[in-house]
Amino acid sequence: MLGYLVAAAVVVWIAQTVLGLRQFKKFNNHLKLLRQEGRVAIGRAHGYFSAGVLVLFVIDSNCRILRGEIMEGRTVFAGFKPFDKFNGLTLFELSDELCKSMKLNAQQTAAVVSAKQEYENYRLMKAEENLAVN
């Protein structure tokens, strides 16, 4: 009996690994496509008891959001969907208050604000690199 439980656990673990790798590959291919349209800001919010959220914003040279996509879910079968609520705004206009006024849930809000913060961190890092080179 214990042998069957161990075998079942191994099968489930292998299936989870394979499906997780498949989702990661699918994400990378999707990101490549979006990067052909412009720079991409990525935000995420982890879900422990609620669904995790991943937000991708394609931005132009002025950080204006051209289009957004969102992936929400608890399983490896989650996929990206259009997320156009912020199209036309700049990344720097994104805030908790704006998200709440648009009736986003807590996970979506955290992911949107994370995209803004991650991009600001990226810009700061690039500026520091340029100072170090000069």
Backbone as JSON Lines, residues from 0, in Angstrom:
{"i":0,"aa":"M","n":[0.82,-1.2,0.0],"ca":[0.0,0.0,0.0],"c":[0.86,1.26,0.0]}
{"i":1,"aa":"L","n":[1.89,1.28,0.84],"ca":[2.78,2.43,0.92],"c":[3.51,2.63,-0.4]}
{"i":2,"aa":"G","n":[3.84,1.53,-1.06],"ca":[4.51,1.61,-2.35],"c":[3.65,2.32,-3.4]}
{"i":3,"aa":"Y","n":[2.35,2.05,-3.38],"ca":[1.44,2.71,-4.32],"c":[1.35,4.21,-4.05]}
{"i":4,"aa":"L","n":[1.34,4.58,-2.78],"ca":[1.3,6.0,-2.43],"c":[2.56,6.72,-2.87]}
{"i":5,"aa":"V","n":[3.69,6.1,-2.68],"ca":[4.96,6.68,-3.1],"c":[4.98,6.8,-4.63]}
{"i":6,"aa":"A","n":[4.55,5.76,-5.32],"ca":[4.51,5.8,-6.79],"c":[3.57,6.89,-7.28]}
{"i":7,"aa":"A","n":[2.41,7.01,-6.64],"ca":[1.45,8.07,-7.03],"c":[2.06,9.44,-6.79]}
{"i":8,"aa":"A","n":[2.75,9.62,-5.67],"ca":[3.38,10.91,-5.37],"c":[4.45,11.25,-6.41]}
{"i":9,"aa":"V","n":[5.21,10.25,-6.82],"ca":[6.26,10.47,-7.84],"c":[5.62,10.85,-9.17]}
{"i":10,"aa":"V","n":[4.56,10.18,-9.56],"ca":[3.87,10.49,-10.82],"c":[3.31,11.91,-10.78]}
{"i":11,"aa":"V","n":[2.69,12.28,-9.67],"ca":[2.14,13.64,-9.54],"c":[3.27,14.67,-9.59]}
{"i":12,"aa":"W","n":[4.38,14.41,-8.92],"ca":[5.51,15.33,-8.92],"c":[6.08,15.51,-10.33]}
{"i":13,"aa":"I","n":[6.22,14.42,-11.07],"ca":[6.73,14.49,-12.44],"c":[5.75,15.26,-13.33]}
{"i":14,"aa":"A","n":[4.46,14.99,-13.19],"ca":[3.46,15.72,-13.99],"c":[3.5,17.21,-13.67]}
{"i":15,"aa":"Q","n":[3.63,17.56,-12.41],"ca":[3.69,18.98,-12.03],"c":[4.93,19.63,-12.63]}
{"i":16,"aa":"T","n":[6.04,18.95,-12.59],"ca":[7.29,19.49,-13.15],"c":[7.16,19.7,-14.65]}
{"i":17,"aa":"V","n":[6.66,18.7,-15.35],"ca":[6.5,18.81,-16.81],"c":[5.54,19.94,-17.18]}
{"i":18,"aa":"L","n":[4.41,20.01,-16.5],"ca":[3.43,21.06,-16.8],"c":[3.96,22.45,-16.41]}
{"i":19,"aa":"G","n":[4.7,22.53,-15.33],"ca":[5.31,23.8,-14.94],"c":[6.32,24.27,-15.96]}
{"i":20,"aa":"L","n":[7.14,23.37,-16.46],"ca":[8.11,23.72,-17.51],"c":[7.4,24.16,-18.79]}
{"i":21,"aa":"R","n":[6.3,23.48,-19.11],"ca":[5.51,23.84,-20.28],"c":[4.95,25.26,-20.14]}
{"i":22,"aa":"Q","n":[4.44,25.59,-18.96],"ca":[3.91,26.93,-18.73],"c":[5.03,27.98,-18.82]}
{"i":23,"aa":"F","n":[6.2,27.67,-18.29],"ca":[7.33,28.59,-18.34],"c":[7.76,28.84,-19.78]}
{"i":24,"aa":"K","n":[7.8,27.78,-20.59],"ca":[8.17,27.93,-22.0],"c":[7.12,28.76,-22.74]}
{"i":25,"aa":"K","n":[5.86,28.52,-22.43],"ca":[4.77,29.27,-23.05],"c":[4.88,30.76,-22.68]}
{"i":26,"aa":"F","n":[5.2,31.04,-21.43],"ca":[5.38,32.43,-20.98],"c":[6.54,33.09,-21.73]}
{"i":27,"aa":"N","n":[7.67,32.4,-21.84],"ca":[8.82,32.98,-22.54],"c":[8.52,33.26,-24.0]}
{"i":28,"aa":"N","n":[7.82,32.37,-24.67],"ca":[7.45,32.6,-26.07],"c":[6.5,33.79,-26.19]}
{"i":29,"aa":"H","n":[5.57,33.89,-25.26],"ca":[4.63,35.01,-25.27],"c":[5.37,36.33,-25.02]}
{"i":30,"aa":"L","n":[6.32,36.31,-24.11],"ca":[7.11,37.51,-23.81],"c":[7.92,37.95,-25.03]}
{"i":31,"aa":"K","n":[8.49,36.99,-25.76],"ca":[9.24,37.32,-26.98],"c":[8.34,38.04,-27.99]}
{"i":32,"aa":"L","n":[7.12,37.55,-28.15],"ca":[6.19,38.2,-29.08],"c":[5.88,39.63,-28.65]}
{"i":33,"aa":"L","n":[5.64,39.82,-27.37],"ca":[5.33,41.17,-26.88],"c":[6.52,42.1,-27.02]}
{"i":34,"aa":"R","n":[7.71,41.59,-26.83],"ca":[8.92,42.43,-26.94],"c":[9.15,42.9,-28.37]}
{"i":35,"aa":"Q","n":[8.54,42.25,-29.33],"ca":[8.64,42.73,-30.71],"c":[7.83,44.01,-30.9]}
{"i":36,"aa":"E","n":[6.86,44.24,-30.02],"ca":[6.02,45.43,-30.1],"c":[6.61,46.61,-29.31]}
{"i":37,"aa":"G","n":[7.49,46.35,-28.37],"ca":[8.07,47.4,-27.54],"c":[8.63,46.81,-26.27]}
{"i":38,"aa":"R","n":[9.03,47.7,-25.36],"ca":[9.53,47.24,-24.06],"c":[8.36,46.67,-23.26]}
{"i":39,"aa":"V","n":[8.67,45.77,-22.35],"ca":[7.62,45.11,-21.57],"c":[7.93,45.27,-20.08]}
{"i":40,"aa":"A","n":[6.95,45.8,-19.35],"ca":[7.02,45.87,-17.9],"c":[6.24,44.68,-17.34]}
{"i":41,"aa":"I","n":[6.85,44.0,-16.38],"ca":[6.25,42.78,-15.84],"c":[5.97,42.98,-14.35]}
{"i":42,"aa":"G","n":[4.76,42.67,-13.95],"ca":[4.4,42.72,-12.54],"c":[3.79,41.41,-12.11]}
{"i":43,"aa":"R","n":[4.02,41.06,-10.84],"ca":[3.47,39.8,-10.37],"c":[3.04,39.93,-8.92]}
{"i":44,"aa":"A","n":[2.09,39.11,-8.57],"ca":[1.62,38.99,-7.2],"c":[1.43,37.51,-6.92]}
{"i":45,"aa":"H","n":[2.06,37.06,-5.87],"ca":[1.97,35.63,-5.51],"c":[0.68,35.37,-4.77]}
{"i":46,"aa":"G","n":[0.08,34.26,-5.06],"ca":[-1.1,33.86,-4.32],"c":[-0.83,32.59,-3.54]}
{"i":47,"aa":"Y","n":[-1.05,32.65,-2.26],"ca":[-0.89,31.45,-1.44],"c":[-2.23,30.72,-1.36]}
{"i":48,"aa":"F","n":[-3.25,31.45,-0.93],"ca":[-4.59,30.87,-0.86],"c":[-5.48,31.43,-1.95]}
{"i":49,"aa":"S","n":[-5.01,32.48,-2.61],"ca":[-5.75,33.04,-3.74],"c":[-4.92,32.86,-5.0]}
{"i":50,"aa":"A","n":[-5.52,33.15,-6.14],"ca":[-4.83,32.96,-7.42],"c":[-3.66,33.93,-7.55]}
{"i":51,"aa":"G","n":[-2.56,33.46,-8.13],"ca":[-1.46,34.35,-8.45],"c":[-1.79,35.15,-9.7]}
{"i":52,"aa":"V","n":[-1.15,36.31,-9.84],"ca":[-1.43,37.18,-10.99],"c":[-0.11,37.63,-11.59]}
{"i":53,"aa":"L","n":[-0.06,37.63,-12.92],"ca":[1.08,38.13,-13.67],"c":[0.54,39.12,-14.68]}
{"i":54,"aa":"V","n":[1.13,40.33,-14.73],"ca":[0.68,41.38,-15.63],"c":[1.85,41.76,-16.54]}
{"i":55,"aa":"L","n":[1.58,41.9,-17.82],"ca":[2.57,42.35,-18.8],"c":[2.03,43.61,-19.47]}
{"i":56,"aa":"F","n":[2.82,44.69,-19.46],"ca":[2.46,45.92,-20.15],"c":[3.47,46.2,-21.24]}
{"i":57,"aa":"V","n":[3.03,46.33,-22.48],"ca":[3.89,46.76,-23.57],"c":[3.89,48.28,-23.53]}
{"i":58,"aa":"I","n":[5.1,48.87,-23.47],"ca":[5.2,50.33,-23.34],"c":[6.05,50.91,-24.47]}
{"i":59,"aa":"D","n":[5.79,52.19,-24.76],"ca":[6.59,52.87,-25.78],"c":[7.77,53.58,-25.1]}
{"i":60,"aa":"S","n":[8.5,54.41,-25.85],"ca":[9.69,55.08,-25.32],"c":[9.36,56.1,-24.24]}
{"i":61,"aa":"N","n":[8.11,56.54,-24.16],"ca":[7.68,57.48,-23.12],"c":[6.99,56.77,-21.95]}
{"i":62,"aa":"C","n":[7.11,55.46,-21.91],"ca":[6.5,54.61,-20.87],"c":[4.97,54.62,-20.93]}
{"i":63,"aa":"R","n":[4.43,54.99,-22.07],"ca":[2.97,54.93,-22.25],"c":[2.58,53.49,-22.55]}
{"i":64,"aa":"I","n":[1.55,53.03,-21.88],"ca":[1.11,51.65,-22.04],"c":[0.35,51.49,-23.35]}
{"i":65,"aa":"L","n":[0.89,50.64,-24.22],"ca":[0.26,50.38,-25.52],"c":[-0.79,49.28,-25.4]}
{"i":66,"aa":"R","n":[-0.46,48.27,-24.59],"ca":[-1.42,47.21,-24.32],"c":[-0.96,46.41,-23.12]}
{"i":67,"aa":"G","n":[-1.92,45.76,-22.51],"ca":[-1.61,44.95,-21.34],"c":[-2.21,43.56,-21.47]}
{"i":68,"aa":"E","n":[-1.61,42.64,-20.76],"ca":[-2.13,41.28,-20.7],"c":[-2.0,40.79,-19.26]}
{"i":69,"aa":"I","n":[-2.91,39.92,-18.87],"ca":[-2.93,39.42,-17.5],"c":[-3.11,37.91,-17.51]}
{"i":70,"aa":"M","n":[-2.42,37.25,-16.57],"ca":[-2.6,35.82,-16.36],"c":[-2.92,35.64,-14.88]}
{"i":71,"aa":"E","n":[-4.06,35.01,-14.63],"ca":[-4.48,34.75,-13.26],"c":[-4.84,33.29,-13.14]}
{"i":72,"aa":"G","n":[-4.5,32.7,-12.03],"ca":[-4.92,31.33,-11.82],"c":[-4.11,30.61,-10.77]}
{"i":73,"aa":"R","n":[-4.62,29.47,-10.41],"ca":[-3.97,28.63,-9.41],"c":[-3.28,27.44,-10.05]}
{"i":74,"aa":"T","n":[-3.51,27.23,-11.33],"ca":[-2.98,26.03,-11.98],"c":[-2.04,26.4,-13.11]}
{"i":75,"aa":"V","n":[-1.35,25.4,-13.62],"ca":[-0.43,25.61,-14.74],"c":[-1.18,25.78,-16.05]}
{"i":76,"aa":"F","n":[-2.5,25.67,-16.02],"ca":[-3.29,25.82,-17.24],"c":[-3.74,27.26,-17.47]}
{"i":77,"aa":"A","n":[-3.39,28.17,-16.57],"ca":[-3.77,29.58,-16.73],"c":[-3.07,30.14,-17.97]}
{"i":78,"aa":"G","n":[-3.74,31.05,-18.66],"ca":[-3.17,31.67,-19.84],"c":[-3.38,33.18,-19.82]}
{"i":79,"aa":"F","n":[-2.75,33.87,-20.76],"ca":[-2.86,35.33,-20.81],"c":[-4.16,35.75,-21.48]}
{"i":80,"aa":"K","n":[-4.71,36.86,-20.97],"ca":[-5.91,37.47,-21.53],"c":[-5.64,38.96,-21.68]}
{"i":81,"aa":"P","n":[-6.33,39.63,-22.61],"ca":[-6.16,41.08,-22.75],"c":[-6.5,41.79,-21.44]}
{"i":82,"aa":"F","n":[-5.76,42.85,-21.15],"ca":[-5.95,43.64,-19.93],"c":[-5.77,45.1,-20.33]}
{"i":83,"aa":"D","n":[-6.82,45.67,-20.89],"ca":[-6.75,46.98,-21.54],"c":[-7.11,48.16,-20.64]}
{"i":84,"aa":"K","n":[-7.32,47.93,-19.38],"ca":[-7.78,48.99,-18.47],"c":[-6.83,50.18,-18.41]}
{"i":85,"aa":"F","n":[-5.56,49.96,-18.65],"ca":[-4.57,51.02,-18.47],"c":[-3.98,51.53,-19.79]}
{"i":86,"aa":"N","n":[-4.49,51.06,-20.91],"ca":[-3.96,51.5,-22.2],"c":[-4.06,53.02,-22.31]}
{"i":87,"aa":"G","n":[-2.97,53.63,-22.76],"ca":[-2.93,55.09,-22.92],"c":[-2.34,55.82,-21.73]}
{"i":88,"aa":"L","n":[-2.32,55.18,-20.57],"ca":[-1.7,55.8,-19.39],"c":[-0.2,55.52,-19.41]}
{"i":89,"aa":"T","n":[0.56,56.25,-18.6],"ca":[1.97,55.92,-18.45],"c":[2.13,55.02,-17.23]}
{"i":90,"aa":"L","n":[3.23,54.3,-17.2],"ca":[3.49,53.43,-16.05],"c":[3.52,54.23,-14.75]}
{"i":91,"aa":"F","n":[3.99,55.48,-14.84],"ca":[4.17,56.29,-13.64],"c":[2.84,56.78,-13.06]}
{"i":92,"aa":"E","n":[1.76,56.65,-13.82],"ca":[0.44,57.03,-13.33],"c":[-0.23,55.91,-12.54]}
{"i":93,"aa":"L","n":[0.33,54.71,-12.6],"ca":[-0.28,53.57,-11.93],"c":[-0.11,53.69,-10.42]}
{"i":94,"aa":"S","n":[-1.18,53.42,-9.7],"ca":[-1.15,53.51,-8.23],"c":[-2.23,52.61,-7.63]}
{"i":95,"aa":"D","n":[-2.11,52.39,-6.33],"ca":[-3.13,51.62,-5.62],"c":[-4.5,52.27,-5.77]}
{"i":96,"aa":"E","n":[-4.53,53.59,-5.63],"ca":[-5.81,54.3,-5.69],"c":[-6.46,54.16,-7.06]}
{"i":97,"aa":"L","n":[-5.66,54.27,-8.12],"ca":[-6.2,54.11,-9.47],"c":[-6.76,52.7,-9.66]}
{"i":98,"aa":"C","n":[-6.03,51.71,-9.18],"ca":[-6.48,50.32,-9.31],"c":[-7.78,50.1,-8.55]}
{"i":99,"aa":"K","n":[-7.86,50.65,-7.36],"ca":[-9.08,50.48,-6.57],"c":[-10.26,51.18,-7.24]}
{"i":100,"aa":"S","n":[-10.0,52.34,-7.85],"ca":[-11.09,53.04,-8.55],"c":[-11.57,52.26,-9.77]}
{"i":101,"aa":"M","n":[-10.7,51.4,-10.3],"ca":[-11.07,50.56,-11.45],"c":[-11.61,49.21,-11.0]}
{"i":102,"aa":"K","n":[-11.8,49.04,-9.69],"ca":[-12.4,47.82,-9.12],"c":[-11.55,46.57,-9.33]}
{"i":103,"aa":"L","n":[-10.22,46.73,-9.28],"ca":[-9.35,45.57,-9.37],"c":[-9.28,44.91,-8.01]}
{"i":104,"aa":"N","n":[-9.11,43.6,-7.99],"ca":[-8.96,42.92,-6.71],"c":[-7.55,43.14,-6.17]}
{"i":105,"aa":"A","n":[-7.3,42.67,-4.95],"ca":[-6.03,42.93,-4.27],"c":[-4.84,42.34,-5.04]}
{"i":106,"aa":"Q","n":[-4.99,41.14,-5.59],"ca":[-3.9,40.5,-6.33],"c":[-3.59,41.25,-7.62]}
{"i":107,"aa":"Q","n":[-4.64,41.66,-8.33],"ca":[-4.44,42.42,-9.57],"c":[-3.76,43.75,-9.26]}
{"i":108,"aa":"T","n":[-4.21,44.42,-8.21],"ca":[-3.61,45.7,-7.8],"c":[-2.14,45.52,-7.48]}
{"i":109,"aa":"A","n":[-1.83,44.49,-6.71],"ca":[-0.43,44.23,-6.35],"c":[0.43,43.98,-7.58]}
{"i":110,"aa":"A","n":[-0.09,43.26,-8.56],"ca":[0.66,42.96,-9.79],"c":[0.89,44.22,-10.61]}
{"i":111,"aa":"V","n":[-0.13,45.07,-10.73],"ca":[-0.01,46.31,-11.5],"c":[1.02,47.23,-10.85]}
{"i":112,"aa":"V","n":[0.93,47.41,-9.55],"ca":[1.88,48.27,-8.84],"c":[3.29,47.66,-8.9]}
{"i":113,"aa":"S","n":[3.38,46.34,-8.88],"ca":[4.66,45.66,-9.01],"c":[5.3,45.94,-10.36]}
{"i":114,"aa":"A","n":[4.51,45.98,-11.43],"ca":[5.04,46.28,-12.76],"c":[5.67,47.67,-12.77]}
{"i":115,"aa":"K","n":[4.99,48.61,-12.18],"ca":[5.52,49.99,-12.1],"c":[6.82,50.0,-11.3]}
{"i":116,"aa":"Q","n":[6.81,49.37,-10.13],"ca":[7.99,49.37,-9.26],"c":[9.17,48.66,-9.9]}
{"i":117,"aa":"E","n":[8.92,47.51,-10.52],"ca":[10.0,46.77,-11.18],"c":[10.61,47.58,-12.31]}
{"i":118,"aa":"Y","n":[9.78,48.3,-13.07],"ca":[10.32,49.1,-14.16],"c":[11.12,50.28,-13.62]}
{"i":119,"aa":"E","n":[10.65,50.9,-12.53],"ca":[11.4,51.99,-11.91],"c":[12.75,51.48,-11.4]}
{"i":120,"aa":"N","n":[12.77,50.3,-10.8],"ca":[14.03,49.71,-10.34],"c":[14.97,49.45,-11.51]}
{"i":121,"aa":"Y","n":[14.42,48.97,-12.62],"ca":[15.21,48.72,-13.83],"c":[15.83,50.02,-14.34]}
{"i":122,"aa":"R","n":[15.01,51.08,-14.42],"ca":[15.53,52.38,-14.9],"c":[16.63,52.91,-13.99]}
{"i":123,"aa":"L","n":[16.45,52.78,-12.69],"ca":[17.45,53.23,-11.72],"c":[18.75,52.45,-11.88]}
{"i":124,"aa":"M","n":[18.64,51.14,-12.06],"ca":[19.82,50.31,-12.25],"c":[20.57,50.71,-13.53]}
{"i":125,"aa":"K","n":[19.82,50.94,-14.61],"ca":[20.46,51.36,-15.87],"c":[21.14,52.71,-15.72]}
{"i":126,"aa":"A","n":[20.52,53.64,-15.0],"ca":[21.12,54.95,-14.78],"c":[22.42,54.83,-13.99]}
{"i":127,"aa":"E","n":[22.43,53.97,-12.97],"ca":[23.64,53.74,-12.18],"c":[24.72,53.1,-13.02]}
{"i":128,"aa":"E","n":[24.36,52.18,-13.91],"ca":[25.34,51.56,-14.8],"c":[25.95,52.59,-15.71]}
{"i":129,"aa":"N","n":[25.13,53.49,-16.25],"ca":[25.63,54.55,-17.14],"c":[26.56,55.49,-16.4]}
{"i":130,"aa":"L","n":[26.27,55.81,-15.14],"ca":[27.16,56.65,-14.35],"c":[28.5,55.97,-14.1]}
{"i":131,"aa":"A","n":[28.44,54.67,-13.84],"ca":[29.67,53.92,-13.56],"c":[30.54,53.83,-14.8]}
{"i":132,"aa":"V","n":[29.93,53.74,-15.97],"ca":[30.7,53.65,-17.22],"c":[31.34,54.99,-17.56]}
{"i":133,"aa":"N","n":[30.63,56.08,-17.29],"ca":[31.17,57.41,-17.61],"c":[32.09,57.82,-16.54]}
